[in-house]
Amino acid sequence: MKLVNYIKEVYIELTQKVSWPSRSELQSSAIVVMVASVIIATAIFVMDLGFKNLMDTIYSMFY
């Protein structure tokens, strides 16, 4: 009985109490996430390349 009541309450909450974003809001949020991901990936790539060049320079002094 508790399980059936729980499922009914969950259904009511999901259909009546939750405010779902519109399609345009979802699209704009997805675009923001994609742009931020590209910016962060580019920053990490540049830092990785810089550290690689720095370490190559340091190692070339010793070997």
MILUM-403000 format. One record per residue: residue number from 1; chain; x, y, z of N, C-alpha, C, O in turn. Coordinates in nm, 4 decimals. Each point is the difference from the previous one (the first is absolute). Example, Ala and Ser with C-alpha at 12.3 -4.5 7.8 and 13.67 -1.06 7.14 Angstrom:
    k  c       n_u       n_v       n_w      ca_u      ca_v      ca_w       c_u       c_v       c_w       o_u       o_v       o_w
    1  A    1.3190   -0.5690    0.7800   -0.0890    0.1190    0.0000    0.0900    0.1200    0.0000    0.1036   -0.0019    0.0665
    2  A   -0.1386    0.1069   -0.1385    0.0820    0.1190    0.0060   -0.0770    0.1090    0.0730    0.0509    0.1108    0.0169
//
This chain:
    k  c       n_u       n_v       n_w      ca_u      ca_v      ca_w       c_u       c_v       c_w       o_u       o_v       o_w
    1  A    0.0828   -0.1196    0.0000   -0.0828    0.1196    0.0000    0.0873    0.1262    0.0000   -0.0314    0.0988   -0.0663
    2  A    0.1408   -0.1044    0.1416    0.0891    0.1161    0.0052    0.0644    0.0265   -0.1361    0.0180    0.1151   -0.0398
    3  A    0.0161   -0.2216   -0.0300    0.0639    0.0160   -0.1301   -0.0946    0.0638   -0.1007    0.0407    0.0885   -0.0753
    4  A   -0.1639   -0.1313    0.0729   -0.1002    0.0564   -0.0921   -0.0219    0.1470    0.0317   -0.0075    0.0827   -0.0909
    5  A   -0.0029   -0.0497    0.2184   -0.0186    0.1390    0.0414    0.1205    0.0846   -0.0399   -0.0152    0.1135   -0.0453
    6  A    0.1336   -0.1687    0.0622    0.1232    0.0709   -0.0373    0.0019    0.0285   -0.1500    0.0319    0.1113   -0.0420
    7  A   -0.0657   -0.2106   -0.0376   -0.0002    0.0177   -0.1456   -0.1023    0.1057   -0.0416    0.0275    0.0806   -0.0890
    8  A   -0.1435   -0.0800    0.1513   -0.1022    0.1017   -0.0310    0.0517    0.1398    0.0333   -0.0167    0.0933   -0.0785
    9  A    0.0798   -0.0794    0.1957    0.0525    0.1311    0.0414    0.1116    0.0478   -0.0931    0.0082    0.1184   -0.0327
   10  A    0.0764   -0.2107   -0.0092    0.1081    0.0356   -0.0922   -0.0584    0.0463   -0.1328    0.0458    0.0993   -0.0566
   11  A   -0.1452   -0.1693    0.0071   -0.0636    0.0378   -0.1264   -0.0638    0.1388    0.0100    0.0152    0.0822   -0.0903
   12  A   -0.0858   -0.0567    0.1988   -0.0638    0.1315    0.0195    0.1055    0.1094    0.0066   -0.0171    0.1072   -0.0582
   13  A    0.1257   -0.1343    0.1289    0.1052    0.1009    0.0109    0.0641    0.0289   -0.1352    0.0233    0.1161   -0.0338
   14  A    0.0052   -0.2196   -0.0433    0.0653    0.0193   -0.1293   -0.0907    0.0674   -0.1022    0.0487    0.0729   -0.0864
   15  A   -0.1787   -0.0955    0.0944   -0.0901    0.0562   -0.1007   -0.0594    0.1341    0.0397   -0.0374    0.0783   -0.0873
   16  A    0.0276   -0.0493    0.2176   -0.0699    0.1214    0.0414    0.0864    0.0987    0.0769   -0.0236    0.1205   -0.0085
   17  A    0.1223   -0.1672    0.0828    0.0751    0.0896    0.0883    0.1343    0.0435   -0.0568    0.0539    0.1029    0.0407
   18  A    0.0005   -0.1794   -0.1336    0.1309    0.0325   -0.0567   -0.0192    0.0955   -0.1168   -0.0875   -0.0204   -0.0842
   19  A    0.1696    0.1247    0.0795   -0.0063    0.0915   -0.1149    0.1086   -0.0401   -0.0990    0.1187    0.0199    0.0257
   20  A   -0.1591   -0.0755   -0.1370    0.0931   -0.0477   -0.1015    0.0400    0.1158   -0.0902   -0.0846    0.0824   -0.0346
   21  A    0.2116   -0.0741   -0.0041    0.0428    0.1089   -0.0900   -0.0582   -0.0193   -0.1399   -0.0319   -0.1111   -0.0424
   22  A    0.0197    0.2224   -0.0261   -0.0510   -0.0070   -0.1373    0.1112   -0.0500   -0.0927    0.1163   -0.0095    0.0392
   23  A   -0.1547   -0.0219   -0.1618    0.0975   -0.0509   -0.0968    0.1077    0.1044   -0.0291    0.1176   -0.0346   -0.0121
   24  A   -0.1562    0.1614    0.0010    0.0993    0.1043   -0.0284    0.0953    0.0195    0.1181    0.1184    0.0272   -0.0198
   25  A   -0.1696   -0.0411    0.1424    0.0881    0.0103    0.1169    0.1003   -0.1153    0.0023    0.1170    0.0193    0.0331
   26  A   -0.1635   -0.1387   -0.0683    0.0908   -0.1151   -0.0047    0.1070    0.0182   -0.1070    0.1166   -0.0326    0.0221
   27  A   -0.1563    0.0846   -0.1380    0.0967    0.0209   -0.1076    0.1044    0.1036    0.0386    0.1189   -0.0189   -0.0254
   28  A   -0.1626    0.1279    0.0865    0.0963    0.1032    0.0389    0.0930   -0.0515    0.1098    0.1187    0.0324    0.0007
   29  A   -0.1714   -0.1121    0.0917    0.0854   -0.0575    0.1044    0.1008   -0.0979   -0.0597    0.1158   -0.0032    0.0416
   30  A   -0.1590   -0.0753   -0.1379    0.0902   -0.0958   -0.0641    0.1109    0.0731   -0.0742    0.1150   -0.0439    0.0017
   31  A   -0.1479    0.1538   -0.0663    0.1011    0.0780   -0.0725    0.1015    0.0575    0.0984    0.1202   -0.0015   -0.0268
   32  A   -0.1675    0.0518    0.1400    0.0908    0.0547    0.1014    0.0953   -0.1085    0.0493    0.1196    0.0250    0.0152
   33  A   -0.1714   -0.1447    0.0097    0.0841   -0.1106    0.0470    0.1031   -0.0386   -0.1054    0.1162   -0.0239    0.0328
   34  A   -0.1580    0.0178   -0.1594    0.0942   -0.0371   -0.1067    0.1093    0.1043   -0.0161    0.1169   -0.0357   -0.0149
   35  A   -0.1518    0.1631    0.0176    0.1000    0.1059   -0.0145    0.0968   -0.0022    0.1183    0.1210    0.0130   -0.0184
   36  A   -0.1737   -0.0293    0.1389    0.0868   -0.0055    0.1178    0.0933   -0.1209   -0.0073    0.1169    0.0096    0.0374
   37  A   -0.1674   -0.1222   -0.0851    0.0833   -0.1200   -0.0127    0.1137    0.0211   -0.0990    0.1129   -0.0423    0.0248
   38  A   -0.1421    0.1072   -0.1364    0.1043    0.0264   -0.0999    0.1046    0.0964    0.0567    0.1197   -0.0192   -0.0212
   39  A   -0.1639    0.1218    0.0924    0.0936    0.0962    0.0580    0.0901   -0.0679    0.1028    0.1212    0.0216   -0.0001
   40  A   -0.1794   -0.1034    0.0879    0.0796   -0.0681    0.1023    0.0963   -0.0998   -0.0641    0.1154   -0.0097    0.0415
   41  A   -0.1618   -0.0645   -0.1422    0.0870   -0.0965   -0.0678    0.1159    0.0711   -0.0688    0.1128   -0.0492    0.0023
   42  A   -0.1393    0.1640   -0.0632    0.1059    0.0767   -0.0653    0.1014    0.0509    0.1021    0.1207   -0.0047   -0.0240
   43  A   -0.1699    0.0532    0.1380    0.0908    0.0491    0.1042    0.0882   -0.1131    0.0523    0.1199    0.0193    0.0201
   44  A   -0.1777   -0.1362    0.0018    0.0787   -0.1139    0.0472    0.1020   -0.0419   -0.1045    0.1134   -0.0332    0.0344
   45  A   -0.1519    0.0343   -0.1617    0.0928   -0.0349   -0.1079    0.1181    0.0961   -0.0033    0.1146   -0.0430   -0.0132
   46  A   -0.1417    0.1727    0.0251    0.1062    0.1000   -0.0036    0.0927   -0.0160    0.1204    0.1219    0.0090   -0.0145
   47  A   -0.1777   -0.0326    0.1321    0.0842   -0.0201    0.1187    0.0844   -0.1259   -0.0142    0.1179    0.0001    0.0354
   48  A   -0.1769   -0.1072   -0.0867    0.0730   -0.1246   -0.0192    0.1150    0.0185   -0.0987    0.1104   -0.0495    0.0226
   49  A   -0.1365    0.1202   -0.1308    0.1035    0.0269   -0.0994    0.1121    0.0855    0.0602    0.1180   -0.0240   -0.0257
   50  A   -0.1559    0.1230    0.1055    0.0996    0.0851    0.0652    0.0871   -0.0779    0.0970    0.1221    0.0158    0.0003
   51  A   -0.1840   -0.0999    0.0821    0.0784   -0.0807    0.0946    0.0890   -0.0999   -0.0735    0.1121   -0.0262    0.0435
   52  A   -0.1604   -0.0295   -0.1538    0.0818   -0.0929   -0.0776    0.1246    0.0706   -0.0520    0.1109   -0.0523    0.0115
   53  A   -0.1291    0.1712   -0.0687    0.1143    0.0756   -0.0514    0.0955    0.0395    0.1127    0.1219   -0.0032   -0.0174
   54  A   -0.1770    0.0402    0.1322    0.0837    0.0357    0.1147    0.0820   -0.1202    0.0458    0.1202    0.0120    0.0238
   55  A   -0.1847   -0.1275   -0.0114    0.0711   -0.1198    0.0444    0.1029   -0.0456   -0.1044    0.1084   -0.0454    0.0364
   56  A   -0.1413    0.0572   -0.1650    0.0975   -0.0340   -0.1031    0.1234    0.0896    0.0113    0.1126   -0.0473   -0.0155
   57  A   -0.1334    0.1750    0.0421    0.1114    0.0939    0.0152    0.0846   -0.0365    0.1216    0.1229   -0.0006   -0.0070
   58  A   -0.1890   -0.0296    0.1177    0.0736   -0.0357    0.1221    0.0775   -0.1287   -0.0196    0.1167   -0.0081    0.0384
   59  A   -0.1800   -0.0942   -0.0983    0.0684   -0.1277   -0.0218    0.1143    0.0137   -0.0999    0.1004   -0.0702    0.0119
   60  A   -0.1135    0.1587   -0.1097    0.1078    0.0151   -0.0988    0.1241    0.0629    0.0625    0.1100   -0.0172   -0.0524
   61  A   -0.1251    0.0891    0.1625    0.1164    0.0569    0.0670    0.0834   -0.1054    0.0695    0.1206    0.0178    0.0171
   62  A   -0.1834   -0.1282    0.0234    0.0699   -0.1038    0.0756    0.0456   -0.1165   -0.0857    0.0899   -0.0740    0.0399
   63  A   -0.1498    0.0559   -0.1568    0.0348   -0.1176   -0.0818    0.0496    0.0382   -0.1361    0.0332   -0.0871   -0.0804
//
